[in-house]
Amino acid sequence: MNTDFHSPPLYFAIILSAGASRRMGTCKASLPWQKGKTLLSYQVEQFLLAGITPVVVLGPHNCDRKKDCPPDTRFVINPDPSQGKTSSILTGLQSIPKNCQVLAISAVDQPRPTEIYQTLLQAQIRNDSMITAPTYKGKLGHPLFFSSKALLHLEKIREETFGLRQVVQEFYGGINKVEFDNQVVLTDINTPENYSKVLSAE
């Protein structure tokens, strides 16, 4: 924990938005969402409202989407997102300061209201677990919140060893699981049909 009360808490979130969105057929970051926002701008706003600084990882094909987000948002471009999600996580980690206290990792197709982020952040702060994760009816959801102690492990992930999953598996027994009564913590928007279904339920 940071004992310097003159310094603001260093809470960050990497939002993965560099994928090609092949199954969706259009850039997910630009999809219309609630209250006239795009899926990306909604995600960014909700993290900011929770007191978490978002670091958005875009690709060369959608780098213009940074125009959707507030000034407090940080951006980084993955030059070759075809290398997989792991490459985007590693790219995002380059913009995370070493004195980061808590790091969340989320995908642009996993929109959550700010209350979810606030609850997970407070649970992580209280327990200081390596990983805090939401669950719904016992099923693990997203986003995952990581302790500063996990940063060195995250920097070593590789696509050929299952990326982020290798860290989750390594510390699975110690995951701080936070049960929600809202299945939104399991939501992933991958196809036009899925997008329409989730949007109509909002």
C-alpha positions in Angstrom: 0.0 0.0 0.0 1.1 3.5 -0.7 1.9 5.3 2.6 2.6 8.7 1.0 -0.7 10.4 1.6 0.3 13.3 -0.6 0.3 11.0 -3.7 -2.9 9.9 -5.4 -3.6 6.2 -5.5 -2.1 4.5 -8.6 -4.9 2.4 -9.9 -4.8 1.5 -13.6 -6.8 -0.6 -16.2 -5.5 -1.9 -19.5 -8.4 -2.0 -22.0 -7.6 -4.3 -24.9 -9.0 -2.9 -28.1 -6.5 -3.8 -30.8 -8.2 -6.9 -32.2 -9.5 -7.3 -35.7 -13.1 -8.0 -34.6 -13.4 -10.7 -37.3 -16.4 -12.4 -35.8 -18.2 -9.0 -35.2 -17.4 -7.9 -38.7 -16.8 -4.3 -37.6 -14.5 -2.6 -35.1 -15.9 -3.3 -31.6 -14.5 -0.1 -30.2 -16.8 2.0 -32.4 -20.0 0.1 -31.7 -22.8 2.3 -30.3 -23.5 1.7 -26.6 -25.4 3.4 -23.9 -26.4 7.1 -23.9 -24.8 7.9 -27.3 -21.4 6.5 -26.4 -19.3 3.9 -28.2 -18.4 0.7 -26.5 -14.9 2.0 -25.9 -15.9 5.4 -24.6 -18.4 3.8 -22.2 -15.7 1.5 -20.8 -13.2 4.3 -20.4 -15.8 6.5 -18.6 -16.8 3.8 -16.2 -13.2 3.1 -15.2 -12.6 6.8 -14.7 -15.7 7.1 -12.5 -14.3 4.3 -10.4 -11.0 6.2 -9.9 -9.1 4.0 -12.2 -6.9 5.4 -15.0 -7.6 3.5 -18.3 -4.8 2.6 -20.7 -6.3 1.8 -24.0 -4.4 -0.5 -26.4 -5.4 0.1 -30.0 -4.0 -1.2 -33.2 -2.9 0.6 -36.4 -6.3 -0.1 -38.0 -8.3 1.7 -35.3 -5.9 4.2 -33.7 -8.4 6.9 -34.6 -10.7 5.7 -31.9 -8.7 7.5 -29.3 -10.9 10.5 -30.2 -13.7 8.8 -28.4 -12.2 9.1 -25.0 -11.6 11.8 -22.3 -8.3 13.6 -21.9 -7.4 11.5 -18.8 -7.2 8.4 -20.9 -3.8 7.0 -21.9 -3.2 5.4 -25.2 -0.7 3.0 -26.7 -0.6 1.3 -30.1 0.2 -2.3 -30.6 2.1 -2.3 -33.9 1.2 -5.9 -34.7 -2.0 -7.1 -32.9 -2.0 -10.2 -35.2 0.5 -11.6 -32.6 -2.4 -12.1 -30.3 -4.0 -10.7 -27.1 -0.8 -11.3 -25.2 1.0 -8.8 -27.3 -1.6 -6.2 -26.5 -1.3 -6.9 -22.8 2.5 -6.6 -23.0 2.2 -3.4 -25.0 -0.2 -1.9 -22.4 2.1 -2.9 -19.5 4.8 -0.6 -21.0 2.6 2.4 -20.0 1.9 1.2 -16.4 4.2 2.8 -13.8 6.3 0.5 -11.6 4.6 2.0 -8.5 1.1 1.0 -9.7 -0.8 -0.4 -6.8 -3.7 -2.2 -8.6 -4.0 -3.1 -12.3 -7.2 -4.3 -14.0 -7.2 -6.0 -17.4 -10.3 -5.9 -19.5 -11.3 -6.3 -23.1 -13.3 -3.7 -25.0 -16.1 -6.3 -25.5 -16.5 -6.7 -21.7 -18.5 -3.6 -20.7 -19.3 -3.2 -17.0 -20.9 -0.5 -14.9 -18.6 1.5 -12.6 -20.1 -0.2 -9.5 -18.5 -3.5 -10.6 -15.1 -1.9 -10.9 -15.5 -0.1 -7.6 -16.5 -3.3 -5.8 -13.6 -5.2 -7.2 -11.1 -2.4 -6.6 -12.1 -2.2 -2.9 -12.0 -6.0 -2.5 -8.5 -6.0 -4.0 -7.3 -3.2 -1.7 -8.7 -4.9 1.4 -7.3 -8.3 0.7 -4.2 -7.5 -1.3 -4.5 -10.8 -3.1 -2.4 -11.5 -6.2 -5.7 -11.6 -8.2 -9.3 -10.5 -7.5 -12.0 -11.7 -9.9 -15.8 -11.4 -10.1 -17.9 -14.5 -10.1 -21.5 -15.2 -11.0 -23.0 -18.4 -9.6 -19.5 -19.6 -9.0 -18.3 -19.0 -12.5 -15.2 -16.8 -12.9 -15.8 -13.6 -14.9 -14.0 -10.4 -15.9 -12.3 -8.1 -15.4 -9.4 -9.4 -13.3 -7.7 -7.1 -10.8 -4.0 -7.7 -10.1 -1.9 -6.7 -7.2 1.3 -4.8 -7.8 3.1 -8.1 -6.9 1.7 -9.6 -10.0 3.2 -7.1 -12.4 6.5 -9.0 -12.8 4.6 -12.2 -13.6 2.4 -10.4 -16.1 5.5 -9.0 -17.9 6.7 -12.6 -18.5 3.5 -13.9 -20.2 3.8 -15.3 -23.7 1.2 -16.3 -26.3 2.7 -19.8 -26.7 2.2 -20.5 -23.0 -1.4 -19.3 -23.0 -0.7 -15.7 -22.1 -2.7 -14.3 -19.2 -4.1 -17.7 -18.5 -0.7 -18.9 -17.3 -0.7 -16.3 -14.5 -4.3 -17.1 -13.5 -3.5 -20.8 -13.4 -0.4 -20.2 -11.3 -2.2 -18.3 -8.7 -5.7 -19.8 -9.1 -5.9 -21.2 -5.5 -5.4 -17.8 -4.1 -7.8 -15.8 -6.2 -10.0 -13.5 -4.2 -13.4 -14.3 -5.7 -16.1 -11.7 -5.4 -19.6 -13.1 -6.0 -22.1 -10.8 -7.9 -25.8 -11.4 -8.4 -25.5 -9.8 -11.9 -24.4 -12.0 -14.8 -23.0 -8.9 -16.5 -19.6 -10.0 -15.1 -19.7 -12.9 -17.6 -20.6 -10.8 -20.6 -18.4 -11.0 -23.7 -19.6 -9.4 -27.0 -18.2 -11.4 -29.9 -20.8 -11.6 -32.6 -23.5 -9.3 -34.1 -26.2 -11.5 -32.6 -24.6 -11.4 -29.2 -24.2 -7.6 -29.4 -27.8 -7.1 -30.2 -28.9 -9.4 -27.4 -26.7 -7.7 -24.7 -27.6 -4.2 -25.9 -31.3 -4.9 -25.8 -30.9 -6.1 -22.2 -29.2 -2.9 -21.0 
